[in-house]
């Protein structure tokens, strides 16, 4: 499920109190259910923190996927930072699956972006405990100190990464128009304008840029829980992704958010939908 889960690194205005959303003036939380082939496969907790210069998105997801010797539990902690007027600044993603950690990070440089990917096999008990404590801190609805959480996240596996093989990638400043997390904002910024037929999107976790096509299927009424919502239906296709459908709730001058996402990846058909309390 990894590639398309990250599209839900999004922000939300808590417009409907019966949804799984908590909100303060500078802090928001939303929760999603993840279904694989119609069966419960995990959940996503997303937190947005306003900063002085922009905003920070932190995602925690736990997904169960089928493997050769039984189900594999995959846990990911990912953050992306954006600045007003500058856009994407940096990202940090750590995934633990079957005793192996996968660490991706991208940071802005004067001439573009530098990405690094490290695979750390056989993580030890101390590293596992650090990751688990951070995981627990991100799954609740309580507010947290963003700087502290991010600092803790970036120290995990850092010592091991020094001796592990690291693959590095460079991106030019114009290599992509948006990221998977920034996609709802990209759509909203173009309000009143026709969407481009194709755009380049950065998958910060996979450290890849994909050219995708966007089709606007118009406005629909979507039933979520007991609420009927007017949403914008988009079809995304191209790159390494099979066509997938997004239902986007635009919010004018506030934060847009995706209510539902349906598509297919290497593990089969999936659905990600905002939880109802």
C-alpha positions in Angstrom: 0.0 0.0 0.0 2.9 2.4 0.5 2.9 4.4 -2.8 -0.6 5.8 -2.7 -1.1 6.1 1.0 0.9 9.2 1.1 -1.5 11.2 -1.0 -3.4 11.5 2.3 -0.8 13.8 3.8 -3.3 16.5 3.7 -4.8 19.2 5.9 -8.4 19.6 7.0 -10.7 22.2 8.3 -12.9 20.6 11.0 -16.2 21.6 9.4 -18.2 18.6 10.6 -18.1 17.7 14.2 -19.2 14.1 13.7 -16.0 13.3 11.7 -12.8 12.0 13.3 -11.3 15.4 13.4 -9.9 17.5 16.3 -9.0 21.1 15.9 -7.4 24.0 17.7 -6.4 27.3 16.1 -2.9 26.0 15.1 -3.3 22.2 15.4 -5.6 19.8 13.5 -6.0 16.0 13.5 -7.9 13.7 11.2 -8.2 9.9 11.0 -8.8 7.5 8.1 -9.7 3.9 7.7 -7.8 1.8 5.2 -9.5 -1.0 3.3 -7.7 -3.5 1.1 -9.9 -5.6 -1.2 -12.8 -4.5 1.1 -11.2 -5.7 4.3 -9.8 -3.6 7.1 -6.1 -3.2 6.5 -5.1 -0.4 8.9 -5.5 3.2 9.7 -3.9 6.6 9.2 -3.6 9.5 11.7 -2.7 12.8 10.3 -1.6 15.9 12.2 -1.2 19.5 11.0 0.7 22.1 12.9 0.8 25.7 11.9 4.3 27.3 12.1 5.4 30.9 12.0 6.5 30.5 8.4 4.1 27.9 7.1 2.8 24.5 8.2 4.0 21.0 9.1 2.2 17.8 8.2 2.9 14.6 10.2 1.5 11.3 9.3 1.4 8.0 11.2 0.0 4.9 9.4 -0.2 1.2 10.3 -1.0 -1.1 7.4 -1.3 -4.9 7.2 -0.5 -6.4 3.8 -0.3 -10.1 2.7 3.2 -11.7 2.4 4.6 -15.0 1.4 4.6 -16.3 5.0 1.6 -14.4 6.4 0.6 -10.8 6.9 3.3 -8.1 7.2 2.7 -5.2 9.6 4.1 -1.9 8.1 4.3 1.2 10.2 5.3 4.6 8.7 6.0 8.0 10.3 6.4 10.8 7.8 6.6 14.5 8.0 6.7 17.3 5.3 7.4 21.0 5.9 6.1 23.8 3.8 6.7 27.5 3.9 4.3 30.2 2.6 5.6 31.6 -0.6 8.3 28.9 -0.9 6.4 25.7 -0.9 8.0 22.4 -0.1 11.1 22.7 2.2 11.9 19.2 3.5 10.6 15.7 4.4 11.5 12.8 6.6 10.0 9.3 6.3 10.7 6.2 8.3 9.0 2.9 7.6 9.5 -0.3 9.7 8.5 -3.7 8.2 9.5 -7.1 9.3 12.5 -5.9 11.3 13.9 -3.6 8.6 13.8 0.2 8.6 13.6 2.3 5.4 14.6 5.9 5.9 14.0 8.6 3.2 14.7 12.3 3.7 14.8 15.3 1.3 16.1 18.8 2.1 16.1 22.0 0.2 19.4 23.3 -1.2 20.2 26.6 -3.0 20.2 24.9 -6.4 17.3 22.4 -5.7 16.8 19.5 -3.4 19.0 16.6 -2.1 17.4 13.3 -1.2 18.9 10.4 0.7 17.6 6.8 1.1 18.9 4.3 3.6 17.9 0.7 4.3 18.7 -0.5 7.8 18.4 -4.3 8.3 17.8 -6.1 11.6 17.0 -3.1 13.8 17.8 -3.7 17.5 15.5 -3.6 20.5 16.5 0.0 21.5 15.7 1.3 18.0 12.4 -0.6 18.0 11.5 0.9 21.4 12.3 4.4 20.2 10.2 4.0 17.1 7.3 2.5 19.1 7.3 5.4 21.6 7.3 7.9 18.8 4.5 6.0 17.1 2.4 6.1 20.3 2.9 9.8 20.6 1.5 10.4 17.1 -1.6 8.3 17.3 -3.6 10.2 19.9 -5.6 13.4 19.4 -3.5 15.4 21.9 -1.5 18.4 20.7 2.2 18.0 20.7 5.3 20.2 20.3 6.1 19.8 16.6 9.8 20.7 16.9 10.3 18.2 19.7 8.5 15.4 17.8 10.4 16.1 14.5 13.7 16.2 16.4 13.0 12.9 18.0 12.0 11.3 14.7 15.2 12.4 13.0 17.5 11.0 15.6 16.0 7.5 15.3 18.3 5.2 13.1 20.7 8.2 12.6 23.7 6.4 14.2 23.1 3.2 12.1 22.6 5.2 8.9 26.2 6.5 9.2 27.5 3.0 8.5 24.8 1.8 6.1 24.8 2.3 2.4 22.9 5.5 1.5 21.5 6.2 -2.0 21.4 9.9 -2.9 19.2 11.7 -5.4 19.2 15.4 -6.6 16.2 17.3 -7.8 16.1 20.6 -9.6 13.9 23.4 -8.3 11.6 23.0 -11.3 11.5 19.2 -11.2 7.9 19.1 -9.7 4.9 21.3 -9.3 3.6 19.8 -6.1 4.1 16.9 -3.7 1.6 14.2 -2.8 0.9 16.0 0.5 0.5 19.4 -1.1 -1.8 18.1 -3.9 -5.1 19.4 -2.3 -3.5 22.8 -2.0 -2.3 22.7 -5.6 -5.9 22.1 -6.7 -7.3 24.8 -4.5 -4.8 27.4 -5.6 -6.1 26.9 -9.1 -9.7 27.7 -8.2 -11.5 29.2 -11.1 -8.8 28.1 -13.5 -8.7 25.0 -15.7 -6.5 22.2 -14.4 -3.4 21.3 -16.3 -3.7 18.1 -18.3 -0.5 16.8 -16.8 1.7 17.7 -13.7 4.8 16.4 -12.1 4.3 15.2 -8.5 7.1 14.5 -6.0 6.7 11.3 -4.0 9.0 12.3 -1.2 8.9 8.9 0.5 9.8 7.1 -2.7 12.1 9.9 -3.8 10.6 9.9 -7.2 8.9 12.4 -9.5 5.9 11.1 -11.5 4.1 12.8 -14.3 0.4 12.3 -13.9 -2.8 13.3 -15.7 -5.7 14.9 -13.9 -9.3 14.7 -15.0 -11.9 16.8 -13.3 -15.1 14.7 -13.2 -17.2 17.5 -11.7 -19.1 18.1 -8.5 -20.9 15.2 -6.8 -22.8 14.6 -3.6 -20.9 12.1 -1.4 -22.5 10.4 1.7 -20.0 10.2 4.6 -21.5 8.9 7.8 -24.8 10.7 7.9 -23.7 13.8 6.1 -24.2 14.6 2.5 -21.2 16.6 1.2 -20.7 18.4 -2.0 -17.3 17.3 -3.3 -15.1 17.6 -6.3 -14.3 14.3 -8.0 -10.9 13.9 -9.6 -9.3 11.1 -11.6 -5.5 10.7 -11.3 -3.6 8.5 -13.7 -0.1 8.0 -15.2 3.4 7.4 -13.8 3.6 4.2 -12.0 0.1 4.5 -10.6 -3.0 2.9 -11.9 -6.0 5.3 -12.2 -7.4 6.3 -8.8 -10.3 8.4 -7.8 -10.2 11.3 -5.2 -13.1 13.1 -3.7 -11.9 16.5 -2.6 -13.7 18.9 -0.3 -12.6 22.4 -1.2 -12.8 25.0 1.5 -12.4 28.4 0.0 -9.8 30.3 1.9 -9.4 27.5 4.5 -7.7 24.2 4.2 -8.9 21.6 1.6 -9.1 17.9 2.3 -9.7 14.6 0.7 -12.7 12.6 2.0 -12.2 9.4 0.0 -9.6 7.8 -2.1 -10.2 4.7 -4.2 -7.6 2.9 -6.4 -5.5 -0.1 -7.1 -1.8 -0.9 -6.3 0.3 -4.0 -6.3 -1.7 -5.4 -3.3 -5.1 -5.0 -5.0 -8.0 -2.6 -4.7 -7.8 -0.1 -1.8 -10.1 2.5 -0.2 -9.1 5.2 2.2 -11.9 7.1 3.8 -12.3 9.6 6.6 -13.5 8.0 9.8 -16.9 8.8 11.4 -17.0 9.0 15.2 
